[in-house]
Amino acid sequence: MSQGVKLEDAAGAAHGVVGNPVIVQDTGLNTNPERWLHTYHWDPTVQVTITAAGAAGEQALGAAVATGLTRRIREITVRHAGTNNTVLSLLDQSGGNIILSFDVPAQSTRTWSSQDGRTITAGLTPVVQSSDVTGGNTIVSAAGVEA
């Protein structure tokens, strides 16, 4: 005979019996955010270096996003060795939409991060662009998720 749980209100009046409780175990397969981030982690495996004598320069940030997937760039680290300040921009493709833009002072390192990231859709290649690399270069690394 199975045991149930008797429900009573605040006055003690019985309101029925609930059957055996269902035991549920969370394996983390679908609900563990850290596991999801590790499974779908993306980085271009190499830093990109933008060099152009005084003018703006740009480099692709990894390969194009595969069909059926979306890439979310969640972190960008910039080491700007130039003698002038620069603006670093993230575009969804060369000559495409500017998705993110931030200032980087001369001779400095800056890191941008976002929990949700910036989205690059299937078929597009993310590009980083430095507005001024006079007297040096701009080195960029990035990471995110692709699923």
C-alpha positions as CSV (number, residue, x, y, z in Angstrom):
1,M,0.0,0.0,0.0
2,S,1.4,3.4,-1.0
3,Q,1.6,6.2,1.4
4,G,0.3,9.6,0.5
5,V,0.5,13.1,1.9
6,K,-2.6,14.3,3.7
7,L,-3.4,18.0,3.0
8,E,-4.9,20.1,5.7
9,D,-5.8,23.7,5.9
10,A,-4.8,26.1,8.7
11,A,-7.9,24.9,10.8
12,G,-6.8,21.3,10.4
13,A,-9.6,20.2,8.1
14,A,-8.6,17.5,5.6
15,H,-8.7,18.2,1.9
16,G,-7.7,14.9,0.4
17,V,-4.6,12.9,-0.1
18,V,-1.8,13.4,-2.6
19,G,-0.2,10.2,-4.0
20,N,3.5,9.3,-3.8
21,P,5.8,12.3,-4.5
22,V,7.7,12.2,-7.7
23,I,11.5,12.3,-7.2
24,V,13.1,14.5,-9.7
25,Q,16.9,14.7,-10.2
26,D,18.5,17.6,-12.0
27,T,21.5,16.2,-13.9
28,G,22.5,19.6,-15.1
29,L,22.4,18.5,-18.7
30,N,19.9,21.2,-19.8
31,T,19.8,23.5,-16.8
32,N,23.4,24.1,-15.7
33,P,24.5,27.4,-17.2
34,E,28.2,26.7,-16.6
35,R,28.0,23.4,-18.5
36,W,26.2,25.2,-21.4
37,L,28.8,27.9,-21.6
38,H,31.7,25.4,-21.7
39,T,29.9,23.2,-24.3
40,Y,29.3,26.1,-26.6
41,H,32.4,28.3,-25.9
42,W,33.8,30.1,-28.9
43,D,37.0,32.0,-29.4
44,P,39.0,32.5,-32.6
45,T,42.0,30.7,-31.2
46,V,44.4,33.5,-32.1
47,Q,44.6,37.2,-31.4
48,V,44.2,39.5,-34.4
49,T,46.6,42.4,-34.9
50,I,45.4,45.5,-36.7
51,T,48.2,47.5,-38.4
52,A,47.8,50.4,-40.7
53,A,50.0,53.5,-40.8
54,G,47.9,56.1,-39.2
55,A,44.6,55.0,-40.8
56,A,41.8,52.9,-39.7
57,G,42.4,49.2,-40.0
58,E,40.3,46.1,-39.6
59,Q,40.6,42.3,-39.3
60,A,38.2,39.4,-39.3
61,L,37.6,38.0,-35.9
62,G,37.4,34.3,-36.6
63,A,35.6,32.5,-39.4
64,A,32.0,33.1,-40.6
65,V,29.3,31.9,-38.4
66,A,28.1,28.4,-39.6
67,T,24.6,27.9,-41.0
68,G,22.0,27.4,-38.3
69,L,24.1,28.9,-35.5
70,T,24.4,32.3,-33.8
71,R,27.6,33.6,-32.2
72,R,27.4,35.8,-29.2
73,I,30.6,37.7,-28.5
74,R,30.7,38.2,-24.7
75,E,34.2,39.6,-24.2
76,I,36.8,41.6,-26.1
77,T,40.2,42.5,-24.8
78,V,42.2,45.2,-26.7
79,R,45.8,46.1,-26.3
80,H,46.3,49.4,-28.1
81,A,50.0,50.2,-28.6
82,G,49.5,53.2,-30.8
83,T,50.4,56.8,-29.8
84,N,46.9,58.2,-30.5
85,N,43.7,57.2,-28.9
86,T,41.5,54.9,-30.9
87,V,37.9,53.7,-31.2
88,L,37.5,50.0,-31.4
89,S,34.3,48.8,-33.3
90,L,32.8,45.4,-33.7
91,L,31.0,45.0,-37.0
92,D,28.9,42.0,-38.2
93,Q,30.9,41.9,-41.4
94,S,33.4,44.1,-43.3
95,G,31.5,47.3,-44.2
96,G,28.5,46.0,-42.2
97,N,26.6,47.1,-39.1
98,I,28.4,48.5,-36.1
99,I,27.4,46.3,-33.2
100,L,29.7,47.7,-30.5
101,S,32.0,50.6,-30.2
102,F,34.2,51.9,-27.4
103,D,37.2,54.2,-26.7
104,V,40.7,52.9,-26.0
105,P,43.3,55.4,-24.9
106,A,46.8,55.3,-26.4
107,Q,49.3,52.8,-24.8
108,S,46.6,51.0,-22.8
109,T,44.6,47.8,-22.5
110,R,40.8,47.7,-22.2
111,T,38.4,44.8,-21.7
112,W,34.7,44.9,-22.6
113,S,32.3,42.2,-21.4
114,S,28.6,41.5,-21.4
115,Q,26.6,38.6,-20.0
116,D,24.4,38.4,-23.0
117,G,27.0,39.5,-25.6
118,R,26.6,40.9,-29.1
119,T,25.0,38.7,-31.7
120,I,26.5,37.7,-35.1
121,T,24.1,35.7,-37.2
122,A,24.8,32.7,-39.5
123,G,26.8,33.5,-42.6
124,L,28.4,36.7,-41.3
125,T,32.0,37.1,-40.3
126,P,32.6,39.4,-37.2
127,V,35.2,42.1,-37.9
128,V,37.0,44.4,-35.5
129,Q,38.1,47.9,-36.6
130,S,40.5,50.3,-35.0
131,S,40.0,54.0,-35.9
132,D,43.7,54.9,-35.5
133,V,46.9,52.8,-35.1
134,T,49.4,55.6,-35.5
135,G,52.8,54.7,-33.9
136,G,51.9,51.1,-33.1
137,N,49.2,48.5,-33.6
138,T,46.0,47.2,-31.9
139,I,45.8,43.6,-30.7
140,V,42.4,42.1,-30.1
141,S,41.2,38.9,-28.6
142,A,37.6,37.8,-28.1
143,A,35.5,35.0,-26.6
144,G,31.9,34.1,-26.5
145,V,29.4,31.3,-27.3
146,E,28.2,29.8,-30.5
147,A,25.1,27.6,-30.6
